[in-house]
């Protein structure tokens, strides 16, 4: 989780150095199908720096999934993905509603779990992926007595393209060796809350 915290700390420090503050804070959950052992889900936290219509989104994600059967020989495995995320975003909004498109990537580590492996592989491996998504912010501020732009519900959808990830090698006396890799392209879906800080 060190890389994720470092990116988020850098964003906060940069904002303080030039006399500005983060514009928005986002907290939600995201799921992806791109990871090595199967779909993973977990928390997504980020701050944005810049103008409402063009800004930098800096965040962190910790995604995980249960142990799953990976081969006919009974190999099982699971993973936890810990990443820092960085995206450039363009947005348009009116009346508290906002549509946003973001492109960037993530970098971090994959923590692997091995079950029924005679010779388990490395348990911590590097991870990097290109990511792009769009989201819709739906205003909730008026419902809690705030400005329409102050609080919003975020609905997100996008894609992930892994460029660096683990290769799980599975060997058995009864089956030829098998290699499990991340998907070439995976879906990303998420939901959360956006709170305007200024």
QUIHUZI-V902270 format. One record per helix or strand of 3 or more residues. SS is the DSSP state (helix for helix, strand for strand). FROM is the first residue (numbers start at 0). LEN is the number of residues. If there is no record, write none. Layout:
ss = <SS | SS>
from = <FROM | FROM>
len = <LEN | LEN>
This chain:
ss = <helix | strand | strand | strand | strand | strand | strand | helix | strand | strand | strand | strand>
from = <1 | 23 | 39 | 53 | 75 | 96 | 123 | 140 | 150 | 166 | 177 | 185>
len = <16 | 9 | 11 | 11 | 19 | 19 | 16 | 4 | 14 | 4 | 4 | 11>
